[in-house]
Amino acid sequence: MKIIFVINDLEFLFSHRIDICIRCIGLGYRVHVIGPYKAELAEQLKKLGIVFHHVNFSRGGKNPFIEFSSMVGLYKIFKKTKPDMVHLITIKPYLYGGIVAKLLDIESLVASVAGLGIVFSSNSIKYVLLRKILHPFYKLAFSHDNQTVIFQNKDDKQNLLDFGVVSNDKCVIIRGSGVDLNLFQNTIEKDNKPVIVSMASRLLLDKGVKVFVDASKMLKQKKVNVEFWLIGSPDFGNSNSVSNRQLSKWSSQGLIKLLGSRDDIAVLFSKSNIVVLPSFYGEGLPKVLIEAAACGRAVITTDHPGCRDAIEPKKSGLLIPVNNCAELANNIEYLANNKQVREDMGKAGRLLAEREFSVVTVVDTHIDLYKALLKNTYDVKFF
């Protein structure tokens, strides 16, 4: 049996989906991955026994010839490799790959909707018009007869149902990509002075970076003893990225401590007291929030699709309105001054992670979906 995973970023594959690939290899699948080339990560895939194919997915997507070439690349690889199943992850892969799979009559198809992005989270005229243009492409991409569409939250599912591009019988919800509970361990909170407040994400304005910084400014003016850690790097392929110049200015003003892109998030969260994500981006279910929960940290995030699905409000964390630095500052001050409340929320978060977000459970659920789709096609057992 042969399965192809299609993704627009190999780093995202390793951070969010590699456990599924490894399980498939263990079950006897021949696993292929299609995505943009990154030498070090492509070599890691090879060491795992995964065949890599290069297809570039442009970030801006403004040149129709480049977009078409991505679809042609997928068409050639699908036709040559003849996969039994294709799993499409993130927006361009599930749009382009869904259309190509339909044209080639690929036997089984999975599409992972890990958030709908700014196209659906913004109601500006630009994105309203873009949704109208994209409607037939979405409809075609989700029209495969033997297809499952995975959503991470109920709002995204309802958005595409209301958009009229997917049928309810194809939809399932898997809450996030899971967290390794052995790596992200429940640690006792350090008695930090100042209290450390961390935010980890791509440094985009609609992830709430400026809201985070403005909250820091408000609390420093009130002389609340907190330190704000900003973890991540700009995404210059995105028009909403924060600039290096702006980051340097905030850092020089003492508003944030810049830690950059890191691969030791579990360590950083264990050193933190509070984790926040004031996002108003089109999230699926932010992995950083379930990682914080697994580490036993109280969370503050927005009452926004995906974000609110990652916590139990007032139990494992607090919800604030989107784009509201004053509410973020108030809630940070409350938790900073109430250690017992933080610890109780952290304990509830860890229990939530164990109950709902274990990567083992998430991988098992994906394998069950694969089995069901393959049974529909071949009516035999392959696992």
Secondary structure as GFF3:
##gff-version 3
##sequence-region A 1 383
A	DSSP	beta_strand	2	7	.	.	.	ID=ss1
A	DSSP	alpha_helix	10	16	.	.	.	ID=ss2
A	DSSP	alpha_helix	18	26	.	.	.	ID=ss3
A	DSSP	beta_strand	30	35	.	.	.	ID=ss4
A	DSSP	alpha_helix	39	48	.	.	.	ID=ss5
A	DSSP	beta_strand	51	54	.	.	.	ID=ss6
A	DSSP	alpha_helix	64	81	.	.	.	ID=ss7
A	DSSP	beta_strand	85	89	.	.	.	ID=ss8
A	DSSP	alpha_helix	91	104	.	.	.	ID=ss9
A	DSSP	beta_strand	108	113	.	.	.	ID=ss10
A	DSSP	alpha_helix	117	121	.	.	.	ID=ss11
A	DSSP	alpha_helix	125	141	.	.	.	ID=ss12
A	DSSP	beta_strand	147	151	.	.	.	ID=ss13
A	DSSP	alpha_helix	154	162	.	.	.	ID=ss14
A	DSSP	three_ten_helix	168	170	.	.	.	ID=ss15
A	DSSP	beta_strand	171	173	.	.	.	ID=ss16
A	DSSP	beta_strand	195	200	.	.	.	ID=ss17
A	DSSP	three_ten_helix	205	207	.	.	.	ID=ss18
A	DSSP	alpha_helix	209	221	.	.	.	ID=ss19
A	DSSP	beta_strand	226	231	.	.	.	ID=ss20
A	DSSP	alpha_helix	244	252	.	.	.	ID=ss21
A	DSSP	beta_strand	257	260	.	.	.	ID=ss22
A	DSSP	alpha_helix	265	271	.	.	.	ID=ss23
A	DSSP	beta_strand	274	277	.	.	.	ID=ss24
A	DSSP	alpha_helix	287	294	.	.	.	ID=ss25
A	DSSP	beta_strand	298	302	.	.	.	ID=ss26
A	DSSP	three_ten_helix	308	310	.	.	.	ID=ss27
A	DSSP	beta_strand	317	320	.	.	.	ID=ss28
A	DSSP	alpha_helix	325	336	.	.	.	ID=ss29
A	DSSP	alpha_helix	339	356	.	.	.	ID=ss30
A	DSSP	alpha_helix	359	378	.	.	.	ID=ss31
###
